[in-house]
Amino acid sequence: MMIVIMQPTASMQEKSGIVAWAEDHGYKVHLSSGSERTLIGIIGDDRYINREQLERMAGVERVMPVLKPFKIASREFKPENTRFAVGDHVVGSDEIIIMAGPCSVESRSQIIETAQACKEAGAHILRGGAFKPRSSPYSFQGLGEEGLQYLAEAREITGMPIITEVMEPALVPLVCQYADILQIGARNMQNYALLHAVGESQHPVLLKRGMSSLIEEWLMCAEYILSHGNTRVMLCERGIRTFERYTRNTFDINAIPVLKELSHLPVIADPSHGTGKWEYVESITKASIAAGADGVIIEVHPRPEEASSDGRQSLKPERFANLVRDMKAIATAVGRDVR
């Protein structure tokens, strides 16, 4: 991939000329418009690109290769942070986005009760699983489309957009009918057919890190989605598998600043899965915000002891409300905001 950096004074005609040249030569093109100048990514086998010819074209400042294997996700391609709206909130801005709700949708009354409690506490987006990938085939697998319908009703009542997991390509159109954000779970991070499908959907996507995945592998999976022109992608650190057994996973706090340096994509922290125990969720939430996370996704359940899945890591609504108040203080200290 080559990046064509346009001059600040480049006209639309000059930019269109570069795009037309690239497409005429069989390359894909991605545009990144910043506050000062436009970057045009030319994607394909760059061995046959004549850099000197490109640099002589009108409006071009310089041409440079992207050295990272993840091209579109790289800050080399897009120096400015990616921002996009979900409902009334802007992901990737100075605002910390709070997603909250139960691990799984268990009933109409359960999701509506939890949604109202999360909204009252200060959550912006409602989470809840209608389709649940479980380690055991005998565990609760979710309510399917019935669960999606309950989520949609909870959105109507609270005004909160909803995020829910999609597990296979064939389900993407159905889930898109209901969800505002598609979640790709850790077990599906490298499900390339699914990544292609959510990329083509043009829906916002939350991509969770695989349980034993390198950061570079994770970013390469984001690249699959971005390659379809779907730029509304978030990366979610949810803990990785290590030899430690006192927590469900080992939450990789390092990943947050590393991702912010390598990529322009928003970073979301999942302290619930990252620890697996509710008593540690609050500390890791605060640490994530201090480390630079753009948002958090937290499991909340009014009666965790009765939860069909992941009750051990779910906060009760009153504890979640206290945590949101603490999050505001941390956010202010690092120059961010919780609205």
C-alpha positions in Angstrom: 0.0 0.0 0.0 1.1 3.5 -0.9 -0.1 6.7 0.7 -0.4 9.8 -1.4 -0.3 12.9 0.8 -2.0 15.7 -0.9 -1.0 19.4 -0.5 -3.2 21.4 1.9 -4.3 23.5 -1.1 -5.1 20.5 -3.3 -8.4 20.9 -5.1 -11.2 18.3 -5.4 -10.3 17.9 -9.1 -6.7 17.1 -8.2 -7.8 14.6 -5.6 -10.2 13.0 -8.0 -7.4 12.8 -10.5 -5.3 10.6 -8.2 -8.3 8.4 -7.4 -9.0 7.9 -11.1 -5.4 7.1 -11.9 -5.3 4.4 -9.1 -8.6 2.8 -10.2 -7.5 2.9 -13.9 -4.4 0.9 -12.8 -6.5 -1.7 -11.0 -5.9 -0.5 -7.4 -8.4 0.0 -4.6 -8.6 3.4 -3.0 -9.3 4.6 0.5 -9.5 8.3 1.4 -8.7 9.8 4.7 -9.6 13.5 5.1 -7.9 15.3 8.0 -8.2 18.8 9.3 -5.2 20.0 7.2 -4.9 17.6 4.3 -6.2 14.5 2.5 -4.4 11.2 2.4 -5.2 8.8 -0.4 -4.4 5.1 0.2 -3.6 3.1 -2.9 -4.1 -0.6 -2.1 -2.6 -3.4 -4.1 0.7 -4.7 -5.3 2.8 -1.5 -5.0 5.9 -3.0 -6.7 4.5 -1.6 -10.0 3.7 1.9 -8.7 5.9 4.6 -10.1 6.3 6.9 -7.1 8.1 9.6 -9.1 5.2 9.7 -11.6 2.7 10.0 -8.8 4.7 12.8 -7.0 4.7 14.8 -10.2 0.9 14.8 -10.4 -1.0 18.0 -9.6 -1.7 18.5 -5.9 0.6 15.8 -4.6 2.9 16.7 -1.8 4.7 13.3 -1.4 4.2 9.5 -1.7 5.2 7.0 1.0 4.7 3.3 1.6 2.8 1.9 4.6 5.3 -0.4 6.3 2.9 -2.0 8.8 1.2 -5.2 7.7 -2.1 -3.7 8.8 -2.6 -0.8 6.3 -5.9 1.0 6.7 -5.9 0.5 10.5 -2.4 2.1 10.8 -1.7 5.6 12.0 0.6 5.9 9.0 -2.5 5.9 6.9 -4.7 8.0 9.2 -2.9 10.0 11.8 -6.1 11.4 13.3 -8.3 9.4 15.6 -11.3 7.8 14.0 -14.6 9.2 15.3 -18.2 8.2 14.5 -21.6 8.7 16.0 -23.7 6.0 17.7 -27.0 7.6 18.7 -26.3 10.9 20.5 -22.7 10.0 21.4 -19.4 10.1 19.4 -17.1 7.2 19.8 -13.4 8.1 19.7 -14.0 11.7 20.9 -13.1 13.1 24.3 -16.2 11.5 25.6 -15.8 8.1 27.4 -18.5 5.8 26.0 -20.2 3.4 28.5 -21.8 0.2 27.3 -23.6 -1.8 29.9 -26.1 -4.6 30.3 -26.4 -8.4 30.9 -24.3 -11.0 29.3 -27.4 -12.6 27.8 -31.0 -11.6 27.2 -32.9 -14.0 29.4 -36.4 -12.6 29.2 -38.4 -9.5 28.2 -38.7 -8.3 31.8 -35.0 -9.0 32.6 -33.6 -6.9 29.7 -36.0 -4.0 30.2 -35.4 -3.9 33.9 -31.6 -3.9 33.4 -31.7 -1.4 30.6 -33.7 1.1 32.7 -31.2 0.6 35.6 -28.2 1.1 33.3 -29.7 4.2 31.7 -30.5 5.7 35.1 -26.9 5.1 36.2 -25.4 6.8 33.2 -24.8 4.1 30.5 -25.0 5.3 26.9 -25.3 1.9 25.0 -27.2 -1.3 26.0 -25.3 -4.6 25.7 -27.0 -8.0 25.7 -26.4 -11.3 23.9 -29.2 -12.8 21.9 -26.9 -15.5 20.4 -24.4 -16.9 22.9 -21.3 -18.8 21.9 -20.6 -21.1 24.9 -17.8 -23.4 25.8 -20.3 -26.2 26.5 -23.1 -27.2 24.0 -25.3 -27.8 27.1 -25.1 -24.2 28.4 -27.7 -21.5 27.6 -27.3 -20.5 24.0 -29.4 -17.4 23.9 -33.0 -16.6 22.8 -32.1 -15.8 19.2 -34.4 -13.5 17.3 -36.7 -13.3 20.3 -33.8 -11.8 22.3 -33.2 -9.3 19.5 -36.8 -8.3 19.7 -36.6 -7.7 23.4 -33.4 -5.6 22.9 -35.2 -3.5 20.3 -38.1 -2.9 22.8 -35.6 -1.9 25.5 -34.1 0.6 23.1 -37.5 2.1 22.4 -38.1 2.5 26.1 -34.7 3.9 27.1 -33.5 5.5 23.9 -30.2 3.6 24.2 -28.6 2.1 21.1 -27.9 -1.6 21.4 -24.8 -3.8 20.8 -25.1 -7.5 20.4 -23.0 -10.3 19.1 -23.3 -11.9 15.7 -21.8 -15.4 15.3 -22.0 -16.4 11.7 -22.2 -14.7 8.3 -25.7 -15.9 7.6 -27.0 -14.1 10.7 -25.5 -10.7 9.8 -28.6 -9.4 7.9 -30.9 -10.4 10.7 -28.8 -8.9 13.5 -28.4 -5.7 11.5 -32.2 -5.3 11.4 -32.1 -4.9 15.2 -28.6 -3.9 16.4 -26.9 -0.5 16.2 -23.5 -2.1 16.7 -22.3 -5.6 15.8 -20.0 -7.4 18.2 -17.5 -9.9 17.1 -16.6 -12.1 20.0 -13.2 -13.4 21.0 -13.8 -16.9 19.6 -14.7 -15.4 16.2 -11.9 -12.8 15.9 -10.3 -14.8 13.1 -13.6 -16.0 11.5 -12.7 -14.4 8.2 -16.0 -15.1 6.5 -17.7 -13.3 9.3 -15.3 -10.4 9.2 -16.0 -10.0 5.5 -19.7 -10.1 6.1 -19.7 -7.4 8.9 -17.4 -5.3 6.7 -19.9 -5.4 3.8 -22.7 -4.6 6.2 -21.3 -1.1 6.8 -22.7 -1.4 10.4 -20.5 -0.2 13.3 -18.4 -3.1 14.7 -16.9 -3.9 18.0 -14.0 -6.4 17.4 -12.9 -8.3 20.5 -9.4 -9.6 20.9 -9.0 -13.4 20.6 -8.1 -15.3 23.7 -4.5 -16.0 22.7 -4.0 -13.4 19.9 -1.2 -11.0 19.3 -2.0 -7.3 18.9 -0.8 -7.5 15.3 -3.1 -10.5 14.5 -6.0 -8.5 16.1 -5.3 -5.4 13.9 -5.0 -7.6 10.8 -8.5 -8.9 11.6 -9.7 -5.3 11.8 -8.1 -4.8 8.4 -10.5 -7.3 6.9 -13.5 -5.2 8.0 -11.9 -1.9 7.0 -11.0 -3.3 3.6 -14.7 -3.1 2.7 -14.8 0.6 3.3 -16.5 0.1 6.7 -14.5 2.6 8.9 -16.7 2.4 12.0 -14.7 -0.2 13.8 -13.8 -0.4 17.5 -11.2 -2.7 19.1 -12.1 -4.3 22.4 -9.5 -5.6 24.9 -11.2 -8.3 26.9 -8.3 -10.1 28.5 -6.0 -12.9 27.2 -5.4 -16.5 28.3 -2.3 -16.9 30.5 -1.2 -19.4 33.2 -2.8 -17.2 35.9 -6.0 -18.8 37.5 -7.1 -16.3 40.1 -8.8 -14.3 37.3 -10.8 -15.6 34.4 -8.4 -13.9 31.9 -5.4 -11.6 32.2 -6.5 -8.1 31.3 -3.8 -6.6 29.1 -3.7 -3.0 30.2 -0.6 -2.6 28.0 -2.7 -3.1 24.9 -4.6 0.1 25.3 -1.6 2.6 24.9 0.0 0.3 22.3 -3.2 0.3 20.2 -3.5 4.1 20.5 0.0 4.5 19.2 -0.3 1.9 16.3 -3.8 2.6 15.2 -6.4 5.4 14.8 -9.3 3.1 15.8 -11.2 3.6 19.1 -10.3 1.2 21.9 -12.9 -0.2 24.3 -12.1 -2.1 27.5 -14.1 -5.1 28.8 -13.1 -5.4 32.4 -15.9 -8.0 33.0 -14.4 -10.7 30.8 -11.0 -9.4 31.5 -11.2 -10.4 35.2 -14.2 -12.7 35.4 -14.9 -11.5 38.9 -17.2 -8.6 39.8 -15.0 -7.4 42.7 -12.1 -6.6 40.3 -14.2 -4.9 37.6 -14.2 -1.5 39.1 -10.5 -1.2 39.5 -9.8 -2.4 35.9 -12.4 0.0 34.6 -10.7 3.0 36.2 -7.3 1.8 35.1 -8.5 1.4 31.5 -9.7 5.0 31.4 -6.5 6.2 32.9 -4.6 4.2 30.2 -6.5 5.9 27.4 -9.5 3.7 26.6 -12.3 5.4 24.6 -15.0 3.5 26.4 -15.9 0.4 28.4 -18.3 -2.4 28.1 -19.5 -3.8 31.5 -21.9 -6.6 32.4 -24.7 -5.5 34.7 -27.5 -7.8 36.1 -30.1 -7.0 38.7 -29.8 -10.6 40.2 -26.4 -12.0 39.2 -26.9 -15.2 41.2 -29.8 -16.0 38.9 -28.0 -15.1 35.6 -28.0 -17.7 32.8 -24.4 -16.8 32.0 -21.5 -14.9 33.5 -23.3 -13.9 36.7 -20.0 -14.1 38.6 -18.5 -11.1 36.7 -21.7 -9.0 36.6 -22.2 -5.9 38.7 -25.5 -5.1 40.4 -27.0 -1.8 39.3 -26.2 0.1 42.4 -22.5 -0.8 42.2 -22.5 0.1 38.5 -24.0 3.5 39.4 -21.3 4.1 41.9 -18.7 3.1 39.4 -20.0 5.6 36.8 -19.6 8.4 39.3 -16.0 7.3 39.9 -15.4 7.1 36.2 -16.3 10.7 35.8 -13.6 11.8 38.2 -11.0 9.6 36.5 -12.0 10.9 33.1 -11.7 14.5 34.2 -8.2 13.8 35.6 -7.0 12.6 32.2 -8.7 15.3 30.1 -11.7 13.2 29.1 -15.4 13.4 29.9 -18.3 11.1 30.9 -21.6 12.8 29.8 
